[in-house]
Amino acid sequence: MAQRTSVRARLLTYLIALTAAALLMAGLTAWAIERARIDNQITDGIALRTQAFIDLANDVDPTTGEPYASSTDLMREAMLRVVASPTESAVAHVGVVARYVPSAPSRLRLEDDEEFLEEASQHAADTVVVREVVTDTADYRYAAVPIVEPDGEQVGVFTIATDRGALQANLAETFQLYALVAALALAIIGVVAWTTVGRTLQPIATLEARTRRISEHDLSQRIPVEGHDDLARLTATVNAMLDRIERAFDDQSRLLDDASHELRTPLAIMRTNLEVLEPRDPDEVERSQRELLEEVSMMSRLVDDLVTLAKSDRPEFIDPVETDLAELTESAFARASALGEREWQLDGIAHGPATVDPQRITQAWLQLAANAVKFSPPHSRILLGSSVTPTQIRLWVSDEGVGIPATKHEEILERFHRLDPDVEGSGLGLTIVVAIAAAHGGRLDLFSEPGRGSTFTMILPRNGEPG
């Protein structure tokens, strides 16, 4: 017995050591690959945006159709096109003095780092050259281009930069979680190994033969648990593992359904804009470019956030900012009008500010508009509007469609529930709308009459706090 126990302990030690080495090697390899990917992504992004500025400087002023009259006009136009974020921004500066910066409130404030501005001024180049510099403030990757007046005099520098350190910090948090999971995996492997090493090969072979019949196409089967010995415990563990795998496959399928459902609306808007684009009209091209960039940004955010739909109660699910309700309403109405041939009418415009996430609210509003198009006949009327009180905002979409029976009002808000199986869709749209409204501290109300139409209304607190 003593000898068997010693062998079991040695085998367990070898197994844990080999597994730990494999996890460590995999983690270090993944860490190195991800760091390199982030660096390459930063470099490619900066190079692309720097080249865009060079092309802009060599192009004509879109407001006049003539070459830029001054460097001031060029810098102003360049900043209007910069999409700044907490980890990336741009600045037009003379030495360490900033002339123009993006208007985004939450952005990387390059103008506050004089050491960085001095470095960028000394390395401005006429071509795209991505450099790196570490200051007391951040670890930057940047590119700097001289700004030249029409007479050839250099009057400043246009610099675009990314805070590489912040992005790498996010990576470190991810791999801290990996280390925790790896430690947990080692613990589980140790428990299972200790239980099974002392058993003979025949029971294990029997277990293997039964598990072989279970494939990825049929995860519903389970192995019968017989007796109360080590094999029975191992069988129960395998069944629990199959439960987790089945749930993982279900989650994967749900994610794919979410993605296919949510990407249709922005793609439809982009396609409509491209179909009506007049390439010979610079103003039309610029307008379409802005709208398409907005849709691309929204699609990118959708892809990232679909994974976290189940975590919609977390604070980072929305990014509320003070938003002009009139602009938000008009923008949503303009986008919704491209979703289908209907008699679109603006039913009301709320005036004043509100604390909401404009992209999330637009996403939910367009989803309601897309549903209205799906369940209403061509050329019927669809109303989109907003109203405001001192404490609440109401955003609604009304249609003249098929309507919804009262008994179905709660069911249609459930994930994957579809009112009409013949209508294309995965049944996730209203679930996402409810999640967005709830994340703002609000709710989604429904008034509907079968055969006469429906009105979906998002009721949200105006100041960002639940009422």
DRENDO-1510 file (C-alpha; in Angstrom, 1 decimal, always signed):
<recs>
REC; n; res; u; v; w
REC; 1; MET; +0.0; +0.0; +0.0 .
REC; 2; ALA; +2.9; +2.3; +0.9 .
REC; 3; GLN; +4.5; +1.7; -2.4 .
REC; 4; ARG; +1.3; +2.3; -4.4 .
REC; 5; THR; +0.8; +5.6; -2.5 .
REC; 6; SER; +4.3; +6.7; -3.3 .
REC; 7; VAL; +3.9; +5.9; -7.0 .
REC; 8; ARG; +0.6; +7.8; -7.1 .
REC; 9; ALA; +2.3; +10.8; -5.4 .
REC; 10; ARG; +5.2; +10.7; -8.0 .
REC; 11; LEU; +2.8; +10.4; -10.9 .
REC; 12; LEU; +0.7; +13.3; -9.6 .
REC; 13; THR; +3.9; +15.4; -9.1 .
REC; 14; TYR; +5.0; +14.6; -12.7 .
REC; 15; LEU; +1.6; +15.4; -14.1 .
REC; 16; ILE; +1.2; +18.7; -12.2 .
REC; 17; ALA; +4.8; +19.7; -13.2 .
REC; 18; LEU; +4.2; +19.0; -16.9 .
REC; 19; THR; +0.9; +20.7; -16.9 .
REC; 20; ALA; +2.2; +23.7; -15.1 .
REC; 21; ALA; +5.1; +23.9; -17.6 .
REC; 22; ALA; +2.7; +23.6; -20.6 .
REC; 23; LEU; +0.4; +26.3; -19.1 .
REC; 24; LEU; +3.3; +28.6; -18.4 .
REC; 25; MET; +4.7; +28.1; -21.9 .
REC; 26; ALA; +1.3; +28.6; -23.5 .
REC; 27; GLY; +0.7; +31.7; -21.4 .
REC; 28; LEU; +4.1; +33.3; -22.2 .
REC; 29; THR; +3.7; +32.5; -25.9 .
REC; 30; ALA; +0.2; +34.0; -26.0 .
REC; 31; TRP; +1.5; +37.0; -24.0 .
REC; 32; ALA; +4.3; +37.6; -26.5 .
REC; 33; ILE; +2.0; +37.1; -29.5 .
REC; 34; GLU; -0.7; +39.4; -28.1 .
REC; 35; ARG; +1.9; +42.1; -27.2 .
REC; 36; ALA; +3.3; +41.9; -30.7 .
REC; 37; ARG; -0.2; +42.1; -32.2 .
REC; 38; ILE; -1.1; +45.2; -30.1 .
REC; 39; ASP; +2.2; +46.9; -31.2 .
REC; 40; ASN; +1.5; +46.0; -34.9 .
REC; 41; GLN; -2.1; +47.2; -34.6 .
REC; 42; ILE; -0.9; +50.5; -33.1 .
REC; 43; THR; +1.8; +51.0; -35.7 .
REC; 44; ASP; -0.6; +50.2; -38.6 .
REC; 45; GLY; -3.3; +52.5; -37.2 .
REC; 46; ILE; -0.9; +55.4; -36.7 .
REC; 47; ALA; +0.6; +54.9; -40.1 .
REC; 48; LEU; -2.8; +54.8; -41.8 .
REC; 49; ARG; -4.1; +58.0; -40.0 .
REC; 50; THR; -0.8; +59.8; -40.6 .
REC; 51; GLN; -1.0; +59.0; -44.3 .
REC; 52; ALA; -4.6; +60.2; -44.3 .
REC; 53; PHE; -3.4; +63.6; -43.0 .
REC; 54; ILE; -0.7; +63.8; -45.6 .
REC; 55; ASP; -3.3; +63.1; -48.3 .
REC; 56; LEU; -5.6; +65.7; -46.7 .
REC; 57; ALA; -2.8; +68.3; -46.8 .
REC; 58; ASN; -2.2; +67.6; -50.5 .
REC; 59; ASP; -5.9; +67.7; -51.3 .
REC; 60; VAL; -8.2; +70.7; -51.7 .
REC; 61; ASP; -10.2; +72.4; -49.0 .
REC; 62; PRO; -13.6; +70.6; -49.0 .
REC; 63; THR; -15.3; +73.9; -48.1 .
REC; 64; THR; -13.8; +75.9; -51.0 .
REC; 65; GLY; -12.7; +73.3; -53.5 .
REC; 66; GLU; -9.3; +75.1; -53.7 .
REC; 67; PRO; -6.0; +74.3; -52.1 .
REC; 68; TYR; -5.9; +75.2; -48.4 .
REC; 69; ALA; -5.5; +79.0; -48.0 .
REC; 70; SER; -3.5; +78.6; -44.7 .
REC; 71; SER; -2.2; +76.1; -42.3 .
REC; 72; THR; -4.9; +77.1; -39.9 .
REC; 73; ASP; -7.6; +75.9; -42.2 .
REC; 74; LEU; -5.7; +72.6; -42.7 .
REC; 75; MET; -5.2; +72.0; -38.9 .
REC; 76; ARG; -8.9; +72.8; -38.2 .
REC; 77; GLU; -10.1; +70.4; -40.9 .
REC; 78; ALA; -7.6; +67.7; -39.7 .
REC; 79; MET; -8.9; +67.9; -36.1 .
REC; 80; LEU; -12.5; +67.6; -37.3 .
REC; 81; ARG; -11.6; +64.2; -38.8 .
REC; 82; VAL; -9.7; +62.8; -35.8 .
REC; 83; VAL; -11.7; +60.2; -33.8 .
REC; 84; ALA; -10.0; +60.5; -30.4 .
REC; 85; SER; -10.3; +58.1; -27.5 .
REC; 86; PRO; -8.8; +57.7; -24.0 .
REC; 87; THR; -5.8; +55.8; -25.5 .
REC; 88; GLU; -5.4; +57.7; -28.8 .
REC; 89; SER; -5.5; +61.3; -29.9 .
REC; 90; ALA; -3.8; +64.0; -32.1 .
REC; 91; VAL; -2.6; +67.5; -31.6 .
REC; 92; ALA; -1.4; +70.3; -33.9 .
REC; 93; HIS; +1.3; +72.2; -32.1 .
REC; 94; VAL; +4.2; +74.6; -32.4 .
REC; 95; GLY; +7.0; +73.3; -30.2 .
REC; 96; VAL; +5.4; +72.5; -26.9 .
REC; 97; VAL; +2.4; +74.8; -27.4 .
REC; 98; ALA; -0.8; +73.1; -28.7 .
REC; 99; ARG; -2.7; +75.0; -31.4 .
REC; 100; TYR; -5.6; +72.6; -32.1 .
REC; 101; VAL; -6.8; +69.4; -30.4 .
REC; 102; PRO; -9.8; +67.1; -31.0 .
REC; 103; SER; -13.1; +68.1; -29.3 .
REC; 104; ALA; -13.8; +64.6; -27.8 .
REC; 105; PRO; -14.2; +65.1; -23.9 .
REC; 106; SER; -12.7; +61.7; -23.0 .
REC; 107; ARG; -9.4; +61.5; -24.9 .
REC; 108; LEU; -5.7; +61.1; -24.5 .
REC; 109; ARG; -4.5; +64.7; -23.6 .
REC; 110; LEU; -1.3; +64.9; -25.6 .
REC; 111; GLU; -1.2; +68.7; -25.2 .
REC; 112; ASP; -0.5; +68.3; -21.4 .
REC; 113; ASP; +2.8; +66.4; -22.0 .
REC; 114; GLU; +5.4; +69.0; -22.9 .
REC; 115; GLU; +8.2; +66.4; -23.0 .
REC; 116; PHE; +6.3; +64.4; -25.6 .
REC; 117; LEU; +5.5; +67.5; -27.7 .
REC; 118; GLU; +9.1; +68.5; -27.7 .
REC; 119; GLU; +10.1; +65.0; -28.9 .
REC; 120; ALA; +7.5; +65.0; -31.6 .
REC; 121; SER; +8.6; +68.5; -32.8 .
REC; 122; GLN; +12.2; +67.3; -33.2 .
REC; 123; HIS; +11.3; +64.2; -35.3 .
REC; 124; ALA; +8.6; +65.6; -37.6 .
REC; 125; ALA; +9.0; +64.0; -41.1 .
REC; 126; ASP; +7.4; +64.5; -44.5 .
REC; 127; THR; +6.8; +60.8; -44.8 .
REC; 128; VAL; +5.1; +58.3; -42.5 .
REC; 129; VAL; +7.5; +57.3; -39.7 .
REC; 130; VAL; +6.1; +55.7; -36.6 .
REC; 131; ARG; +8.4; +56.3; -33.6 .
REC; 132; GLU; +8.3; +55.5; -29.9 .
REC; 133; VAL; +9.0; +57.5; -26.8 .
REC; 134; VAL; +8.5; +57.0; -23.1 .
REC; 135; THR; +7.9; +60.1; -20.9 .
REC; 136; ASP; +6.9; +60.5; -17.3 .
REC; 137; THR; +3.3; +60.5; -18.5 .
REC; 138; ALA; +3.0; +57.5; -20.9 .
REC; 139; ASP; +4.6; +55.1; -23.2 .
REC; 140; TYR; +3.8; +56.5; -26.7 .
REC; 141; ARG; +3.8; +55.3; -30.3 .
REC; 142; TYR; +3.5; +58.3; -32.5 .
REC; 143; ALA; +4.0; +59.9; -36.0 .
REC; 144; ALA; +4.7; +63.6; -36.5 .
REC; 145; VAL; +4.3; +65.5; -39.8 .
REC; 146; PRO; +5.3; +69.1; -40.4 .
REC; 147; ILE; +2.6; +71.6; -41.2 .
REC; 148; VAL; +3.7; +73.9; -44.0 .
REC; 149; GLU; +2.1; +77.2; -45.2 .
REC; 150; PRO; +1.4; +77.5; -49.0 .
REC; 151; ASP; +4.6; +79.6; -49.3 .
REC; 152; GLY; +6.7; +76.7; -47.9 .
REC; 153; GLU; +7.3; +77.9; -44.4 .
REC; 154; GLN; +6.9; +75.3; -41.6 .
REC; 155; VAL; +4.6; +76.7; -39.0 .
REC; 156; GLY; +3.9; +73.7; -36.8 .
REC; 157; VAL; +3.6; +69.9; -36.5 .
REC; 158; PHE; +0.6; +67.5; -36.7 .
REC; 159; THR; +1.2; +64.6; -34.3 .
REC; 160; ILE; -1.0; +61.5; -33.8 .
REC; 161; ALA; -0.2; +59.2; -30.9 .
REC; 162; THR; -1.4; +56.1; -29.0 .
REC; 163; ASP; -0.8; +55.3; -25.3 .
REC; 164; ARG; +0.8; +51.9; -25.7 .
REC; 165; GLY; +1.2; +51.5; -22.0 .
REC; 166; ALA; -2.5; +51.8; -21.4 .
REC; 167; LEU; -3.3; +49.1; -24.0 .
REC; 168; GLN; -0.6; +46.8; -22.6 .
REC; 169; ALA; -2.0; +47.3; -19.1 .
REC; 170; ASN; -5.3; +45.9; -20.3 .
REC; 171; LEU; -3.4; +42.9; -21.6 .
REC; 172; ALA; -1.8; +42.4; -18.2 .
REC; 173; GLU; -5.2; +42.3; -16.6 .
REC; 174; THR; -6.3; +39.6; -19.0 .
REC; 175; PHE; -3.3; +37.5; -18.3 .
REC; 176; GLN; -3.7; +37.9; -14.6 .
REC; 177; LEU; -7.1; +36.2; -15.1 .
REC; 178; TYR; -5.4; +33.6; -17.2 .
REC; 179; ALA; -2.9; +32.9; -14.3 .
REC; 180; LEU; -5.9; +32.5; -11.9 .
REC; 181; VAL; -7.7; +30.1; -14.3 .
REC; 182; ALA; -4.4; +28.2; -14.9 .
REC; 183; ALA; -4.0; +27.7; -11.1 .
REC; 184; LEU; -7.6; +26.6; -10.8 .
REC; 185; ALA; -7.0; +24.2; -13.7 .
REC; 186; LEU; -4.0; +22.8; -12.0 .
REC; 187; ALA; -5.9; +22.2; -8.8 .
REC; 188; ILE; -8.7; +20.4; -10.6 .
REC; 189; ILE; -6.2; +18.3; -12.6 .
REC; 190; GLY; -4.5; +17.4; -9.3 .
REC; 191; VAL; -7.8; +16.3; -7.7 .
REC; 192; VAL; -8.9; +14.2; -10.7 .
REC; 193; ALA; -5.4; +12.7; -11.2 .
REC; 194; TRP; -5.2; +11.7; -7.5 .
REC; 195; THR; -8.5; +10.0; -7.8 .
REC; 196; THR; -7.9; +8.1; -11.0 .
REC; 197; VAL; -4.2; +7.2; -11.1 .
REC; 198; GLY; -4.6; +4.2; -8.8 .
REC; 199; ARG; -7.3; +2.6; -10.8 .
REC; 200; THR; -6.7; -0.2; -13.4 .
REC; 201; LEU; -6.8; +0.4; -17.1 .
REC; 202; GLN; -10.0; -1.6; -17.7 .
REC; 203; PRO; -12.4; +0.7; -16.0 .
REC; 204; ILE; -10.8; +3.7; -17.8 .
REC; 205; ALA; -11.1; +1.9; -21.1 .
REC; 206; THR; -14.8; +1.3; -20.4 .
REC; 207; LEU; -15.2; +5.0; -19.7 .
REC; 208; GLU; -13.3; +5.9; -22.8 .
REC; 209; ALA; -15.5; +3.6; -25.0 .
REC; 210; ARG; -18.7; +5.2; -23.7 .
REC; 211; THR; -17.5; +8.8; -24.0 .
REC; 212; ARG; -16.3; +8.2; -27.6 .
REC; 213; ARG; -20.0; +7.9; -28.6 .
REC; 214; ILE; -20.6; +11.5; -27.6 .
REC; 215; SER; -19.6; +14.0; -30.3 .
REC; 216; GLU; -19.9; +17.7; -30.8 .
REC; 217; HIS; -23.2; +17.1; -32.8 .
REC; 218; ASP; -24.9; +15.4; -29.8 .
REC; 219; LEU; -23.8; +16.7; -26.4 .
REC; 220; SER; -27.0; +15.6; -24.7 .
REC; 221; GLN; -25.9; +12.1; -23.9 .
REC; 222; ARG; -24.5; +11.4; -20.5 .
REC; 223; ILE; -22.6; +8.4; -19.1 .
REC; 224; PRO; -24.5; +6.3; -16.5 .
REC; 225; VAL; -23.0; +6.5; -13.0 .
REC; 226; GLU; -22.6; +3.1; -11.5 .
REC; 227; GLY; -21.5; +2.4; -8.0 .
REC; 228; HIS; -19.7; +4.7; -5.6 .
REC; 229; ASP; -16.0; +4.1; -6.4 .
REC; 230; ASP; -13.4; +6.2; -8.1 .
REC; 231; LEU; -14.7; +5.4; -11.6 .
REC; 232; ALA; -18.2; +6.5; -10.5 .
REC; 233; ARG; -16.8; +9.8; -9.3 .
REC; 234; LEU; -14.8; +10.2; -12.5 .
REC; 235; THR; -17.9; +9.5; -14.5 .
REC; 236; ALA; -19.8; +12.2; -12.6 .
REC; 237; THR; -17.0; +14.6; -13.2 .
REC; 238; VAL; -17.0; +13.9; -17.0 .
REC; 239; ASN; -20.8; +14.4; -17.0 .
REC; 240; ALA; -20.4; +17.7; -15.3 .
REC; 241; MET; -17.7; +18.6; -17.8 .
REC; 242; LEU; -20.1; +17.7; -20.6 .
REC; 243; ASP; -22.7; +20.0; -19.1 .
REC; 244; ARG; -20.2; +22.8; -19.2 .
REC; 245; ILE; -19.2; +22.0; -22.8 .
REC; 246; GLU; -22.9; +21.9; -23.8 .
REC; 247; ARG; -23.5; +25.3; -22.2 .
REC; 248; ALA; -20.4; +26.6; -24.0 .
REC; 249; PHE; -21.7; +25.4; -27.3 .
REC; 250; ASP; -25.0; +27.0; -26.6 .
REC; 251; ASP; -23.3; +30.3; -25.7 .
REC; 252; GLN; -21.3; +30.1; -28.9 .
REC; 253; SER; -24.5; +29.6; -30.9 .
REC; 254; ARG; -26.2; +32.4; -29.1 .
REC; 255; LEU; -23.3; +34.7; -29.9 .
REC; 256; LEU; -23.4; +33.9; -33.6 .
REC; 257; ASP; -27.1; +34.5; -33.6 .
REC; 258; ASP; -26.6; +37.8; -31.9 .
REC; 259; ALA; -23.9; +38.9; -34.4 .
REC; 260; SER; -25.8; +37.9; -37.5 .
REC; 261; HIS; -28.9; +39.7; -36.1 .
REC; 262; GLU; -27.3; +42.9; -34.9 .
REC; 263; LEU; -25.0; +43.5; -37.9 .
REC; 264; ARG; -27.8; +43.6; -40.4 .
REC; 265; THR; -29.1; +47.0; -39.5 .
REC; 266; PRO; -25.8; +49.0; -39.8 .
REC; 267; LEU; -24.9; +47.1; -43.0 .
REC; 268; ALA; -28.3; +48.0; -44.5 .
REC; 269; ILE; -27.7; +51.7; -43.7 .
REC; 270; MET; -24.2; +51.5; -45.2 .
REC; 271; ARG; -25.4; +49.8; -48.3 .
REC; 272; THR; -28.2; +52.4; -48.8 .
REC; 273; ASN; -25.7; +55.3; -48.4 .
REC; 274; LEU; -23.4; +53.7; -51.0 .
REC; 275; GLU; -26.2; +53.1; -53.4 .
REC; 276; VAL; -27.3; +56.7; -53.4 .
REC; 277; LEU; -23.8; +58.2; -53.3 .
REC; 278; GLU; -22.9; +60.6; -56.1 .
REC; 279; PRO; -19.1; +60.3; -56.4 .
REC; 280; ARG; -18.8; +63.5; -58.4 .
REC; 281; ASP; -20.2; +65.6; -55.6 .
REC; 282; PRO; -17.4; +66.3; -53.0 .
REC; 283; ASP; -19.9; +67.3; -50.3 .
REC; 284; GLU; -21.9; +64.2; -50.8 .
REC; 285; VAL; -18.8; +62.1; -50.7 .
REC; 286; GLU; -17.7; +63.8; -47.4 .
REC; 287; ARG; -21.1; +63.4; -45.9 .
REC; 288; SER; -21.3; +59.7; -46.9 .
REC; 289; GLN; -17.8; +59.2; -45.6 .
REC; 290; ARG; -18.8; +60.6; -42.2 .
REC; 291; GLU; -21.9; +58.5; -42.0 .
REC; 292; LEU; -20.1; +55.3; -43.1 .
REC; 293; LEU; -17.4; +55.9; -40.6 .
REC; 294; GLU; -20.0; +56.2; -37.9 .
REC; 295; GLU; -21.7; +53.0; -39.0 .
REC; 296; VAL; -18.3; +51.2; -39.1 .
REC; 297; SER; -17.6; +52.5; -35.6 .
REC; 298; MET; -21.0; +51.2; -34.4 .
REC; 299; MET; -20.4; +47.8; -36.0 .
REC; 300; SER; -17.0; +47.5; -34.4 .
REC; 301; ARG; -18.5; +48.3; -31.0 .
REC; 302; LEU; -21.4; +45.8; -31.7 .
REC; 303; VAL; -18.9; +43.0; -32.4 .
REC; 304; ASP; -17.0; +43.8; -29.1 .
REC; 305; ASP; -20.1; +44.3; -27.0 .
REC; 306; LEU; -22.1; +41.3; -28.2 .
REC; 307; VAL; -19.8; +39.1; -26.1 .
REC; 308; THR; -20.8; +41.1; -23.0 .
REC; 309; LEU; -24.5; +41.2; -23.6 .
REC; 310; ALA; -25.1; +38.8; -20.7 .
REC; 311; LYS; -23.1; +41.3; -18.5 .
REC; 312; SER; -25.2; +44.3; -19.4 .
REC; 313; ASP; -25.5; +45.2; -15.7 .
REC; 314; ARG; -21.9; +46.2; -15.6 .
REC; 315; PRO; -21.0; +49.9; -15.7 .
REC; 316; GLU; -18.8; +49.7; -18.8 .
REC; 317; PHE; -21.8; +48.4; -20.9 .
REC; 318; ILE; -22.8; +52.1; -21.5 .
REC; 319; ASP; -20.8; +55.3; -21.6 .
REC; 320; PRO; -23.3; +58.0; -20.7 .
REC; 321; VAL; -22.4; +61.6; -21.7 .
REC; 322; GLU; -24.4; +64.8; -21.9 .
REC; 323; THR; -26.2; +64.6; -25.2 .
REC; 324; ASP; -28.4; +67.0; -27.2 .
REC; 325; LEU; -31.8; +65.2; -27.5 .
REC; 326; ALA; -32.8; +67.1; -30.7 .
REC; 327; GLU; -29.6; +66.1; -32.5 .
REC; 328; LEU; -29.9; +62.6; -31.2 .
REC; 329; THR; -33.5; +62.4; -32.5 .
REC; 330; GLU; -32.8; +63.8; -35.9 .
REC; 331; SER; -29.7; +61.6; -36.4 .
REC; 332; ALA; -31.7; +58.5; -35.4 .
REC; 333; PHE; -34.6; +59.5; -37.7 .
REC; 334; ALA; -32.2; +60.0; -40.7 .
REC; 335; ARG; -30.7; +56.6; -40.2 .
REC; 336; ALA; -34.0; +54.8; -39.6 .
REC; 337; SER; -35.4; +56.3; -42.9 .
REC; 338; ALA; -32.9; +54.2; -44.8 .
REC; 339; LEU; -34.2; +50.9; -43.4 .
REC; 340; GLY; -37.2; +50.4; -45.6 .
REC; 341; GLU; -39.8; +52.0; -48.0 .
REC; 342; ARG; -42.2; +53.4; -45.5 .
REC; 343; GLU; -43.9; +56.8; -44.9 .
REC; 344; TRP; -41.4; +57.9; -42.2 .
REC; 345; GLN; -42.6; +60.8; -40.0 .
REC; 346; LEU; -40.8; +62.6; -37.2 .
REC; 347; ASP; -43.5; +62.5; -34.5 .
REC; 348; GLY; -41.8; +64.9; -32.0 .
REC; 349; ILE; -38.4; +66.3; -31.1 .
REC; 350; ALA; -37.3; +66.7; -27.5 .
REC; 351; HIS; -35.1; +69.8; -26.8 .
REC; 352; GLY; -32.4; +70.0; -24.2 .
REC; 353; PRO; -29.6; +67.8; -22.8 .
REC; 354; ALA; -29.8; +64.4; -21.3 .
REC; 355; THR; -27.2; +62.0; -19.8 .
REC; 356; VAL; -27.2; +58.9; -22.0 .
REC; 357; ASP; -24.9; +56.8; -24.2 .
REC; 358; PRO; -25.8; +58.2; -27.7 .
REC; 359; GLN; -24.5; +55.2; -29.6 .
REC; 360; ARG; -26.3; +52.7; -27.4 .
REC; 361; ILE; -29.6; +54.7; -27.6 .
REC; 362; THR; -29.2; +55.0; -31.3 .
REC; 363; GLN; -28.6; +51.2; -31.5 .
REC; 364; ALA; -31.7; +50.5; -29.6 .
REC; 365; TRP; -33.8; +53.0; -31.5 .
REC; 366; LEU; -32.7; +51.7; -34.8 .
REC; 367; GLN; -33.6; +48.2; -33.6 .
REC; 368; LEU; -37.1; +49.3; -32.8 .
REC; 369; ALA; -37.3; +51.0; -36.2 .
REC; 370; ALA; -36.0; +47.8; -38.0 .
REC; 371; ASN; -38.7; +45.7; -36.2 .
REC; 372; ALA; -41.3; +48.2; -37.3 .
REC; 373; VAL; -40.2; +47.8; -40.9 .
REC; 374; LYS; -40.3; +44.0; -40.5 .
REC; 375; PHE; -43.9; +43.8; -39.2 .
REC; 376; SER; -45.5; +46.6; -41.3 .
REC; 377; PRO; -46.6; +46.7; -44.9 .
REC; 378; PRO; -44.7; +48.7; -47.5 .
REC; 379; HIS; -45.5; +52.4; -47.7 .
REC; 380; SER; -47.3; +52.3; -44.3 .
REC; 381; ARG; -46.6; +55.0; -41.8 .
REC; 382; ILE; -43.9; +54.7; -39.2 .
REC; 383; LEU; -43.5; +57.5; -36.5 .
REC; 384; LEU; -40.3; +58.1; -34.6 .
REC; 385; GLY; -40.1; +60.8; -31.9 .
REC; 386; SER; -38.9; +61.9; -28.5 .
REC; 387; SER; -40.2; +64.0; -25.6 .
REC; 388; VAL; -38.7; +65.2; -22.4 .
REC; 389; THR; -39.7; +66.1; -18.8 .
REC; 390; PRO; -37.5; +67.5; -16.1 .
REC; 391; THR; -36.8; +63.9; -14.9 .
REC; 392; GLN; -37.5; +61.6; -17.9 .
REC; 393; ILE; -37.1; +61.2; -21.6 .
REC; 394; ARG; -39.3; +59.1; -23.8 .
REC; 395; LEU; -38.1; +57.7; -27.2 .
REC; 396; TRP; -40.6; +55.9; -29.3 .
REC; 397; VAL; -41.3; +54.1; -32.6 .
REC; 398; SER; -44.9; +53.6; -33.8 .
REC; 399; ASP; -46.0; +51.5; -36.8 .
REC; 400; GLU; -49.2; +50.4; -38.5 .
REC; 401; GLY; -48.2; +46.8; -38.7 .
REC; 402; VAL; -49.6; +43.5; -37.5 .
REC; 403; GLY; -49.7; +44.4; -33.8 .
REC; 404; ILE; -49.0; +42.1; -30.9 .
REC; 405; PRO; -51.6; +40.2; -28.8 .
REC; 406; ALA; -51.5; +41.2; -25.1 .
REC; 407; THR; -50.7; +37.6; -24.1 .
REC; 408; LYS; -47.4; +37.9; -26.1 .
REC; 409; HIS; -46.1; +41.2; -24.7 .
REC; 410; GLU; -43.8; +39.6; -22.1 .
REC; 411; GLU; -42.8; +36.7; -24.3 .
REC; 412; ILE; -41.4; +38.9; -27.2 .
REC; 413; LEU; -39.0; +40.5; -24.8 .
REC; 414; GLU; -37.4; +37.2; -24.0 .
REC; 415; ARG; -34.2; +36.2; -25.7 .
REC; 416; PHE; -34.6; +34.2; -29.0 .
REC; 417; HIS; -38.4; +34.5; -28.9 .
REC; 418; ARG; -39.9; +35.3; -32.3 .
REC; 419; LEU; -43.4; +36.5; -32.8 .
REC; 420; ASP; -43.5; +35.2; -36.4 .
REC; 421; PRO; -41.2; +32.3; -37.2 .
REC; 422; ASP; -41.5; +33.2; -40.9 .
REC; 423; VAL; -39.9; +36.6; -40.4 .
REC; 424; GLU; -36.2; +36.6; -40.7 .
REC; 425; GLY; -34.4; +37.2; -37.4 .
REC; 426; SER; -33.1; +35.5; -34.3 .
REC; 427; GLY; -35.4; +37.1; -31.8 .
REC; 428; LEU; -32.6; +39.0; -30.0 .
REC; 429; GLY; -33.4; +42.6; -31.0 .
REC; 430; LEU; -35.9; +43.5; -28.3 .
REC; 431; THR; -33.8; +41.7; -25.7 .
REC; 432; ILE; -30.9; +44.0; -26.6 .
REC; 433; VAL; -33.2; +47.0; -26.4 .
REC; 434; VAL; -34.4; +46.0; -23.0 .
REC; 435; ALA; -30.8; +45.5; -21.9 .
REC; 436; ILE; -29.8; +49.0; -23.1 .
REC; 437; ALA; -32.8; +50.6; -21.5 .
REC; 438; ALA; -32.1; +48.8; -18.2 .
REC; 439; ALA; -28.5; +49.8; -18.3 .
REC; 440; HIS; -29.6; +53.4; -18.4 .
REC; 441; GLY; -31.9; +52.8; -15.4 .
REC; 442; GLY; -35.0; +52.8; -17.6 .
REC; 443; ARG; -37.5; +50.4; -19.2 .
REC; 444; LEU; -39.2; +49.5; -22.5 .
REC; 445; ASP; -43.0; +50.0; -22.7 .
REC; 446; LEU; -45.3; +48.5; -25.3 .
REC; 447; PHE; -48.7; +49.5; -26.5 .
REC; 448; SER; -50.2; +47.4; -29.3 .
REC; 449; GLU; -53.4; +46.5; -30.9 .
REC; 450; PRO; -53.5; +43.4; -33.2 .
REC; 451; GLY; -54.1; +44.5; -36.8 .
REC; 452; ARG; -53.6; +48.2; -36.0 .
REC; 453; GLY; -49.9; +48.5; -35.1 .
REC; 454; SER; -47.6; +48.9; -32.1 .
REC; 455; THR; -45.8; +51.6; -30.2 .
REC; 456; PHE; -42.5; +50.8; -28.4 .
REC; 457; THR; -41.3; +53.5; -26.0 .
REC; 458; MET; -38.0; +53.6; -24.1 .
REC; 459; ILE; -38.5; +55.5; -20.9 .
REC; 460; LEU; -35.2; +56.6; -19.4 .
REC; 461; PRO; -34.1; +58.9; -16.6 .
REC; 462; ARG; -32.9; +62.2; -17.9 .
REC; 463; ASN; -29.9; +62.7; -15.5 .
REC; 464; GLY; -28.6; +59.2; -15.9 .
REC; 465; GLU; -29.8; +58.0; -12.5 .
REC; 466; PRO; -32.9; +55.7; -12.1 .
REC; 467; GLY; -35.9; +57.5; -11.0 .
</recs>
